[in-house]
Amino acid sequence: MKISRRQATIGGVTLLAGTSMGTSAQAQRDEPLKRTVEDVKEQEKVRSADGLTPKELASRTVYRRAVDAVIWGLPLVGEDTVKQAAFRDGKADYDDIVWWPKGGGWKNQSPTPNVNTRYMYFFINTKQNGPTVVELPPAVPGASFYGTIEDARYVPLIDIGFEGKGGKYLVLPPDYDGNVPDGYTPVRPATYNTMTLLRSILASLSEKDEQAGNELVKQVRLYPLSKADNPPAQRLLDMTEVMYNGLVKYDETFFTSLARMLNEETVQPRDLQMMGMLLPLGIERGKEFKPDAATVAQLKAAAAEAHAWLMDKAATDVTPWWPDSQWCVPSPPITVPTEFKWETPNYFGVDARAIALSQYFCPTAKLGTGSFYFASFHDRYGKPLEGASDYRLHVPANVPVREFWSATVYSLKTSSFFLNATRLTLGSLDKELRKNADGTVDIYFGPKPPAGQAANWLYTQPGEKWFPWFRVYGPEKAIFDKSWRLPDIEMIG
């Protein structure tokens, strides 16, 4: 018997059924078709109820993945941004040193920079130059170094200069299996790119100590191991008064940097799942990143949302230090126990890493060895610090430090200095700082200094939230056992 077939197309699904059969046989044949048609119709109802077309679903997928991509990719993009600023604004290259011999100012738009120490940045690329030497002289009376070599994702590898030690460090390519010559300390990053933040620290602001510090800086050398017998002259680039824009832009350009660095760098096994989730964004190793206009709009909006989330978490997902105090370590609680690795036996803290590194860069390999930082985002009563209001911080006498302490103001929006601000930081080394009769110090914050307090005042910008970092260099035991305590910031006026 010849069987004719009819087709039914519902929701893009083509269904076939026989038509010239007996009634009973026909019913049996049509039953699966009936159920399938009903299933498809039910799916169509759900789709209509959601109000989402396939195009809209794809768009929403891009948006969700893009928000997560910012949070996941922030370390890689953050370090690349600081590097590109050195190359663009400082006219530097790999193995050059950019630095701020006068301590810097508001034009150093890096994440939470310090102007009490003289910052030095340098970048190494072992894919380009092979194993590379970092030669650091030991401390001298009046001047020393302290810094950390980081991989391309801000994983701290080794602290250098601590306790005045010098040495020769050899930064190696990933999976390097060659010999390490005698006299070198090997540094083994998982990436080709590294960044080093090195601080030139002076014992005082005297002309003698400044001269000693400058001479010591000139002895820092970077060069490929292949040129160790005849190292090239070291380029040392002065960033004084140079507008240095090393801040991540939370817009579509974030993804351009991320795509480029993922093509340039190694990918760790734990990153493979995220690499798959980036595919709807058009980010894939070995392929050019060329988003269309619709995708660019999605990426821009997603980056802005991720930034808003990071700002909120920066002020709330912190590590409290003293009981009933607004002062904290400016990082989620997982940070300190894992020593800036964010790895636990049960999970990797992607969110915590992004929250921390949205505020600062180049964490130390060992927390508290050379310095320790406190932050506060709220006043004594738990209200956010506002740029238009006036505040006071009462610093106790005899802060337990071997070197010095300082207080510095930052914008919550950028985690850097307010543009055009001239009053950025105050510290125990400042000659003009006024002390009270009992050795305590009152520091004032606000748009204008209180009468007679200009020497002890730091600027905050109306209309913006802000936060201070209180840094201690050479922290002593009383800092860590919490027997010394810093009072909360109080609103005045």
C-alpha positions in Angstrom: 0.0 0.0 0.0 1.4 3.4 -1.0 1.7 5.8 1.9 1.5 9.5 1.2 3.2 11.9 3.5 2.2 15.4 4.7 4.5 17.9 6.3 3.8 20.3 9.2 6.2 23.0 10.1 5.7 24.6 13.6 8.3 26.8 15.3 10.9 25.9 12.7 10.4 22.1 13.3 9.3 20.0 10.2 7.0 17.1 11.1 6.0 14.2 8.8 2.9 11.9 9.1 1.3 9.3 6.9 -2.2 10.2 5.4 -3.7 7.2 3.5 -4.1 4.6 6.1 -6.9 3.0 8.0 -8.5 5.0 10.8 -7.0 3.0 13.6 -3.6 2.8 12.1 -3.8 6.5 11.2 -4.6 7.4 14.8 -1.7 5.4 16.0 0.6 7.0 13.5 -0.7 10.5 14.2 -0.4 10.2 18.0 3.4 11.0 18.2 2.8 13.9 15.7 0.0 15.2 18.0 2.2 15.1 21.1 5.1 16.7 19.2 2.9 19.5 17.9 1.5 20.2 21.4 5.0 20.3 22.8 6.2 22.8 20.2 3.1 24.9 20.8 3.8 24.9 24.5 7.3 26.0 23.8 6.0 28.8 21.7 3.7 29.9 24.6 6.7 30.0 26.9 8.7 32.0 24.4 5.8 34.5 23.9 5.4 34.8 27.7 9.1 35.7 28.1 8.8 38.1 25.2 12.3 37.3 24.0 13.2 36.5 20.5 16.2 34.4 19.6 18.0 37.6 18.7 17.2 39.1 22.1 18.3 35.9 23.9 21.7 36.1 22.1 22.0 39.8 23.0 21.3 39.1 26.7 23.9 36.3 26.7 26.5 38.7 25.4 25.6 41.2 28.1 25.8 38.7 30.9 29.0 37.2 29.8 30.5 40.7 29.3 29.8 41.7 32.9 31.5 38.5 34.1 34.4 39.0 31.6 35.2 42.4 33.2 35.3 40.9 36.7 37.4 37.9 35.5 39.7 39.8 33.2 40.4 42.8 35.4 43.9 41.7 36.5 45.1 41.2 33.0 43.6 44.4 31.7 44.6 46.4 34.7 48.3 45.6 34.4 48.2 46.1 30.6 46.6 49.5 31.1 49.5 50.6 33.4 52.0 49.3 30.9 50.4 51.0 28.0 50.5 54.3 29.9 54.2 53.8 30.3 54.6 53.1 26.6 52.3 55.9 25.5 52.7 58.6 28.0 56.2 57.8 29.2 57.7 56.8 25.8 59.0 53.7 27.5 59.6 50.2 26.2 60.3 46.9 27.9 63.2 47.0 30.3 63.0 50.8 30.7 62.2 52.3 34.1 59.6 55.1 34.5 59.7 56.9 37.8 58.6 59.9 39.9 61.7 61.4 41.6 59.7 64.2 43.2 57.2 61.7 44.7 54.6 62.3 42.0 51.4 64.3 42.0 47.8 64.1 40.8 49.0 63.5 37.2 50.1 60.0 38.2 46.7 58.4 37.5 47.6 54.9 38.7 45.4 52.9 41.1 45.9 54.3 44.7 49.4 55.6 44.1 51.5 57.0 46.9 53.5 60.3 46.7 55.4 59.8 49.9 57.7 57.2 48.3 59.2 57.6 44.8 57.5 55.1 42.5 59.4 53.2 39.9 57.6 50.9 37.3 59.2 48.5 34.8 57.9 45.9 32.5 59.6 42.7 31.2 58.5 40.5 28.3 60.4 37.2 28.2 58.7 36.2 24.9 60.4 39.1 23.3 63.7 39.3 25.2 64.1 35.9 26.9 65.3 35.5 30.5 65.8 39.0 31.9 68.0 40.2 34.8 66.8 42.6 37.5 69.8 44.0 39.3 69.1 45.7 42.6 71.7 47.4 44.8 71.5 47.1 48.6 70.3 49.9 50.8 72.6 52.7 51.9 72.3 55.1 54.8 69.2 57.3 54.1 67.9 55.3 51.1 66.5 51.9 50.4 64.1 50.0 48.1 61.0 47.9 48.5 58.9 46.4 45.7 57.4 43.3 44.2 57.7 41.5 40.9 54.2 40.4 39.5 53.1 38.3 36.7 50.7 39.6 34.0 47.7 39.0 36.2 49.1 40.8 39.3 50.1 37.5 41.0 52.9 38.6 43.4 56.0 36.5 42.8 58.7 37.8 45.0 59.4 40.9 47.2 62.7 42.6 46.5 64.7 45.2 48.5 63.2 44.1 51.8 65.5 44.7 54.8 67.9 46.5 52.5 68.8 43.5 50.5 70.1 43.8 47.0 70.7 41.0 44.5 70.3 39.8 40.9 66.9 38.3 40.0 66.4 36.3 36.8 62.9 36.6 35.4 62.2 33.4 33.3 59.7 32.5 30.6 56.9 30.1 31.5 58.0 26.5 31.5 61.7 27.5 31.3 63.8 24.3 31.7 67.3 25.7 31.1 70.0 26.3 33.7 70.0 29.3 36.0 73.5 30.7 36.3 75.1 31.0 39.7 74.5 34.2 41.6 70.9 34.7 40.4 67.6 34.3 42.2 65.2 32.7 39.7 61.7 34.2 39.3 59.2 31.9 37.6 56.0 33.6 36.4 53.3 31.7 34.6 53.1 34.5 32.1 55.5 36.2 29.6 54.8 39.7 30.8 55.7 40.9 34.3 55.4 44.2 36.1 57.5 45.5 39.0 56.5 48.3 41.3 59.6 49.4 43.1 59.6 52.1 45.8 62.6 54.3 46.4 62.2 55.1 50.1 64.1 57.9 51.8 64.8 58.1 55.5 63.9 61.8 55.4 63.2 64.6 53.0 66.7 66.1 53.5 68.9 67.0 50.6 71.4 64.4 51.7 69.0 61.5 51.7 67.4 62.6 48.4 70.8 62.6 46.8 71.6 59.2 48.3 68.3 57.9 46.9 68.9 59.3 43.5 72.3 57.6 43.3 70.8 54.3 44.4 68.1 54.5 41.7 70.7 55.0 39.0 72.2 51.6 40.0 69.1 49.6 39.2 69.6 47.7 36.0 67.4 45.6 33.6 68.8 43.7 30.7 68.4 40.3 28.9 70.5 37.6 30.2 71.9 37.2 26.7 73.5 40.6 27.1 74.9 40.1 30.6 78.5 40.4 29.4 77.8 43.8 28.0 74.5 45.2 29.4 73.0 48.2 27.5 72.7 51.6 29.1 69.7 51.8 31.4 66.9 54.1 30.4 65.4 56.0 33.4 62.5 58.1 32.4 61.3 61.0 34.6 57.5 61.2 34.9 57.4 64.4 36.8 54.6 66.6 35.5 53.7 64.0 32.8 50.0 63.1 32.6 50.2 59.3 33.2 46.8 57.6 32.6 47.1 54.1 33.9 43.4 53.7 35.0 41.2 51.0 33.5 38.4 52.4 31.3 35.2 50.6 32.0 33.8 50.8 28.5 34.1 48.8 25.2 37.9 49.3 25.1 38.2 47.0 28.1 37.5 44.1 25.8 39.9 45.2 23.2 42.7 45.0 25.8 41.4 41.7 27.1 41.3 40.1 23.7 44.8 41.3 22.8 46.3 40.1 26.1 44.7 36.7 25.9 46.3 36.3 22.5 49.6 37.4 23.8 49.7 35.5 27.1 49.5 32.0 28.4 46.2 30.5 29.5 46.1 28.6 32.7 43.9 25.4 33.0 41.5 27.1 35.4 40.9 29.8 32.7 39.7 27.4 30.0 36.0 27.5 31.1 36.0 31.3 31.0 37.7 31.2 27.6 34.7 29.2 26.4 32.3 31.7 27.9 34.0 34.5 26.1 33.2 33.1 22.7 29.8 34.8 22.3 31.7 38.1 22.7 33.9 37.3 19.8 37.0 36.8 21.9 39.0 33.7 21.0 42.7 33.0 20.9 44.1 33.1 17.4 41.3 35.3 16.1 40.9 39.0 15.6 38.4 40.7 17.9 36.0 42.7 15.6 32.7 43.3 17.4 29.8 44.8 15.4 28.1 48.0 16.5 25.3 46.1 18.4 27.9 44.1 20.3 30.0 47.2 21.1 26.9 48.8 22.7 26.3 45.7 24.8 30.0 45.6 25.9 29.9 49.3 26.8 26.8 48.9 29.0 28.1 45.8 30.6 31.5 47.3 31.5 29.7 50.3 33.2 27.5 47.9 35.2 30.6 45.9 36.3 32.3 49.1 37.4 29.3 50.1 39.5 29.3 46.7 41.1 33.0 47.0 41.9 32.6 50.4 43.4 29.8 49.2 45.7 31.8 46.1 46.7 35.0 48.1 47.3 33.3 50.0 50.1 31.4 47.1 51.6 33.2 43.8 51.0 36.2 44.5 53.1 38.3 43.0 55.9 37.5 44.7 59.3 40.6 45.3 61.4 39.7 46.6 64.8 36.3 45.7 66.5 33.7 48.4 66.1 35.9 50.4 63.7 35.4 51.7 60.2 39.0 51.1 59.4 39.7 48.0 57.3 42.1 46.2 55.0 40.7 47.3 51.6 40.1 43.8 50.3 37.5 41.0 50.8 38.2 38.7 53.7 39.7 36.0 51.5 42.6 38.2 50.5 44.9 38.3 53.6 44.7 34.5 54.4 45.6 33.6 50.8 48.3 36.3 50.5 46.8 37.9 47.4 46.3 34.6 45.7 42.5 34.3 46.2 42.8 30.5 46.1 41.1 28.2 48.6 40.7 24.4 48.7 37.1 24.8 47.5 37.1 27.7 45.1 39.0 30.5 43.4 37.9 33.9 44.5 37.3 35.6 41.1 35.0 38.2 42.6 37.3 39.0 45.5 40.3 39.3 43.2 38.4 41.9 41.0 37.1 43.8 44.0 40.7 44.1 45.4 42.4 44.9 42.1 39.8 47.5 41.1 41.3 49.6 43.9 45.1 48.9 43.8 47.8 47.2 41.8 51.0 45.2 42.5 50.1 43.5 45.8 53.1 42.3 47.9 54.2 38.7 48.1 54.2 38.9 51.9 51.7 41.2 53.5 53.0 43.5 56.2 56.8 42.9 55.7 57.6 46.4 54.4 54.3 48.2 54.7 50.7 47.8 55.7 47.7 49.8 54.6 44.3 50.7 56.1 41.3 52.2 54.4 38.0 53.7 55.5 35.0 54.4 53.4 32.7 55.6 56.1 32.8 58.1 59.0 32.4 57.2 62.7 28.7 56.7 62.3 28.8 54.5 59.2 27.9 57.2 56.7 29.8 57.2 53.3 32.6 59.9 53.1 31.3 62.7 50.9 33.5 65.2 49.1 31.4 68.2 50.0 31.6 67.6 53.8 34.4 68.4 56.3 36.0 65.7 58.4 38.8 65.2 61.0 41.2 62.3 61.7 42.9 62.3 65.1 46.2 60.4 64.7 47.6 59.1 68.0 51.2 60.0 69.1 54.0 57.5 68.4 52.5 55.5 65.6 54.3 52.1 65.8 56.4 52.3 62.7 60.2 52.0 62.0 60.0 54.4 59.1 56.9 56.7 58.6 53.2 56.9 58.2 51.0 58.8 55.8 47.4 59.5 54.9 46.3 59.9 51.3 42.9 60.7 49.7 41.4 59.0 46.6 38.3 59.2 44.5 36.0 56.2 45.0 35.1 56.4 41.3 38.7 56.1 40.0 40.6 54.8 43.0 43.2 57.5 42.1 43.8 61.2 42.8 41.2 63.8 42.2 42.2 65.7 39.0 44.0 69.0 39.6 44.1 68.4 43.4 47.2 69.9 45.0 46.8 68.5 48.5 47.1 64.7 48.1 48.8 63.3 51.2 50.2 64.1 54.6 52.7 62.1 56.7 55.1 62.0 59.5 58.0 63.1 57.3 56.3 66.4 56.3 58.2 69.3 57.8 55.2 71.6 57.8 52.8 69.1 59.5 51.6 70.6 62.8 51.6 68.4 65.9 49.5 68.9 69.0 51.3 69.4 72.3 50.9 65.7 73.2 52.4 64.5 69.9 49.1 63.7 68.3 48.2 65.0 64.8 44.8 66.2 63.5 44.3 65.8 59.8 41.4 67.6 58.1 39.6 66.6 54.9 37.2 68.7 52.8 36.9 71.1 49.9 38.6 73.9 51.9 40.9 73.9 54.9 39.5 75.0 58.3 40.8 78.3 59.5 44.5 78.1 60.4 44.8 74.4 59.4 46.0 74.6 55.8 49.2 72.6 56.7 47.1 69.7 58.0 44.4 69.6 55.3 43.7 67.3 52.4 41.4 68.2 49.5 38.2 66.3 48.7 36.0 67.0 45.7 32.4 68.0 46.1 29.9 65.7 44.4 32.2 62.6 44.7 32.7 60.0 47.3 36.2 59.4 48.5 38.3 57.2 50.8 41.7 57.6 52.5 44.5 55.1 52.8 46.5 55.2 56.0 49.9 53.7 55.2 52.5 52.5 57.7 56.0 51.7 56.5 58.1 49.4 58.7 55.1 48.4 60.8 55.8 47.1 64.2 54.2 44.4 66.4 51.5 46.7 67.8 50.0 47.1 64.4 49.5 43.4 63.9 48.5 42.4 67.4 46.0 45.4 67.3 47.1 46.8 70.5 47.5 50.2 68.7 44.3 51.6 67.2 43.5 54.4 64.8 40.4 56.4 65.6 37.6 56.7 63.1 37.1 59.7 60.9 34.6 62.2 62.3 32.5 64.8 60.4 32.9 68.3 61.8 31.1 71.5 61.3 
